[in-house]
Amino acid sequence: MSHLIRCCAALLLTLSLPLAAAPAPMHAQFLPPDDLTLRDSEPEQQQLMQVTDYSVVVGSQRQSSQQPIPVTSPLMIRLKGKSLNKGATISQVLVNFDGESKSLKKPVFDDKSKTLTLYYPLAQYRVVIDLLRNDTVYCQFLSYANGHVWADLHTGSTRPR
């Protein structure tokens, strides 16, 4: 009888233990609140890179010789760096600034070229340049099974001066 009681007690103890939560991705503290619970599961993919250098590209292009195709002047920042998390292969980030569209394209990570492409409104250009000039900058990309994608540029935690 005592063997049966011990087995039942062990079973009850095991069942009463809290389920282990999925580990949060690295740099999760920099994510905004998840009010819509879009990130309630572990990400399928995380790419995390520390930016080591950058270059600014201001272009001028005409996409066709046919009329009337306007000449555009794309503005882009190319970030290079080192990947930080296990399984990450990211080696560069292309940050495109769009001053004309009403809605931006979603962030895209290309496994083949190891490149993350981000799209920001033109108004964010000075903010990004200030971050790059004054702080250590990280870039993160998360994708989830439900189709949710998150990407950001962020600094580490710093104390105010």
C-alpha positions as CSV (number, residue, x, y, z in Angstrom):
1,M,0.0,0.0,0.0
2,S,2.8,2.5,0.8
3,H,4.4,1.8,-2.6
4,L,1.1,2.7,-4.3
5,I,0.8,5.9,-2.2
6,R,4.4,6.9,-3.0
7,C,3.8,6.3,-6.7
8,C,0.6,8.4,-6.6
9,A,2.4,11.1,-4.6
10,A,5.2,11.2,-7.1
11,L,2.8,11.4,-10.0
12,L,0.8,14.3,-8.4
13,L,4.1,16.1,-7.6
14,T,5.2,15.7,-11.2
15,L,1.8,16.9,-12.6
16,S,1.8,19.9,-10.2
17,L,5.1,21.3,-11.4
18,P,4.7,24.4,-13.6
19,L,5.3,23.7,-17.3
20,A,8.6,25.1,-18.5
21,A,8.0,28.2,-20.6
22,A,9.7,28.4,-24.0
23,P,12.9,30.3,-23.6
24,A,12.7,34.0,-24.7
25,P,14.8,34.9,-27.7
26,M,18.0,36.8,-27.1
27,H,17.3,40.6,-26.9
28,A,13.6,39.9,-26.2
29,Q,13.7,42.8,-23.7
30,F,13.9,45.2,-26.7
31,L,10.6,44.0,-28.2
32,P,7.4,46.1,-27.7
33,P,4.5,44.8,-25.7
34,D,2.7,41.9,-27.4
35,D,-0.9,43.1,-26.8
36,L,-2.3,40.9,-29.7
37,T,-0.3,37.8,-28.5
38,L,1.3,37.5,-32.0
39,R,4.6,36.3,-30.3
40,D,3.1,33.8,-27.9
41,S,5.1,31.0,-29.3
42,E,8.8,30.5,-29.8
43,P,10.0,32.1,-33.1
44,E,10.7,29.8,-36.0
45,Q,13.7,31.9,-36.9
46,Q,15.8,34.6,-35.1
47,Q,18.6,36.5,-36.7
48,L,20.6,38.8,-34.4
49,M,23.5,40.8,-35.5
50,Q,25.8,43.4,-33.9
51,V,26.5,46.1,-36.4
52,T,30.3,46.7,-36.9
53,D,30.3,49.1,-39.9
54,Y,27.9,50.8,-42.2
55,S,27.8,52.7,-45.5
56,V,25.2,55.2,-46.9
57,V,24.1,54.8,-50.5
58,V,22.2,57.6,-52.3
59,G,21.3,56.4,-55.7
60,S,19.8,57.8,-58.9
61,Q,18.0,55.4,-61.2
62,R,15.6,55.2,-64.2
63,Q,14.1,51.7,-64.4
64,S,13.4,51.8,-68.1
65,S,14.1,53.7,-71.3
66,Q,10.4,54.0,-72.0
67,Q,8.5,57.2,-71.3
68,P,7.1,58.2,-68.8
69,I,9.2,56.4,-66.2
70,P,10.4,58.7,-63.5
71,V,13.9,58.9,-62.2
72,T,14.0,57.8,-58.6
73,S,16.7,58.5,-55.9
74,P,16.8,55.5,-53.5
75,L,18.4,56.1,-50.1
76,M,19.8,53.0,-48.3
77,I,22.1,52.2,-45.5
78,R,24.1,49.0,-45.7
79,L,25.0,47.5,-42.3
80,K,27.6,44.8,-41.8
81,G,28.3,42.9,-38.7
82,K,28.6,39.7,-36.8
83,S,25.8,37.3,-35.9
84,L,25.3,36.8,-32.2
85,N,22.8,34.0,-31.6
86,K,23.1,30.3,-32.2
87,G,22.0,29.3,-35.7
88,A,22.1,32.9,-37.0
89,T,23.7,33.4,-40.4
90,I,22.9,37.1,-41.0
91,S,25.9,39.0,-42.3
92,Q,24.4,42.2,-43.6
93,V,21.3,44.4,-43.4
94,L,19.9,46.7,-46.1
95,V,17.9,49.5,-44.7
96,N,15.8,51.2,-47.4
97,F,14.1,54.5,-46.8
98,D,10.9,55.3,-48.6
99,G,9.5,58.8,-48.8
100,E,6.7,58.0,-51.2
101,S,4.7,54.9,-50.3
102,K,1.8,55.0,-47.9
103,S,2.6,51.4,-46.7
104,L,6.0,49.8,-46.2
105,K,7.1,46.4,-47.4
106,K,7.6,43.8,-44.7
107,P,11.1,42.8,-43.5
108,V,12.6,40.0,-45.5
109,F,15.5,37.7,-44.6
110,D,17.2,36.0,-47.6
111,D,19.0,32.8,-46.4
112,K,21.0,32.5,-49.6
113,S,22.6,35.9,-49.4
114,K,22.4,36.1,-45.6
115,T,20.8,39.5,-46.0
116,L,18.0,41.1,-44.1
117,T,16.1,43.9,-45.9
118,L,14.3,46.5,-43.9
119,Y,12.0,49.3,-45.0
120,Y,11.6,52.5,-43.0
121,P,9.9,55.8,-43.8
122,L,12.3,58.5,-44.9
123,A,11.5,60.4,-41.7
124,Q,13.4,57.7,-39.7
125,Y,16.7,58.3,-41.6
126,R,18.2,60.7,-39.1
127,V,17.2,58.6,-36.2
128,V,19.0,55.5,-37.7
129,I,22.1,57.6,-38.5
130,D,22.2,59.0,-35.0
131,L,22.0,55.5,-33.5
132,L,24.8,54.3,-35.7
133,R,27.0,57.3,-34.9
134,N,26.5,57.2,-31.1
135,D,25.8,53.7,-29.9
136,T,26.4,50.0,-30.4
137,V,23.6,49.0,-32.7
138,Y,22.0,45.5,-33.0
139,C,19.6,44.3,-35.7
140,Q,17.1,41.6,-35.0
141,F,14.7,39.6,-37.1
142,L,12.1,37.2,-35.8
143,S,9.6,35.2,-37.7
144,Y,6.7,33.1,-36.3
145,A,4.6,30.2,-37.5
146,N,1.5,32.4,-37.6
147,G,3.1,34.6,-40.2
148,H,4.1,37.4,-37.8
149,V,7.4,39.0,-38.6
150,W,9.3,41.5,-36.4
151,A,12.5,43.3,-37.2
152,D,14.3,46.2,-35.5
153,L,17.4,48.2,-35.0
154,H,18.1,48.8,-31.3
155,T,20.9,49.8,-29.0
156,G,21.9,48.0,-25.9
157,S,20.8,49.2,-22.5
158,T,22.6,52.5,-21.6
159,R,22.5,54.8,-18.7
160,P,21.5,58.4,-19.2
161,R,24.3,60.9,-19.0
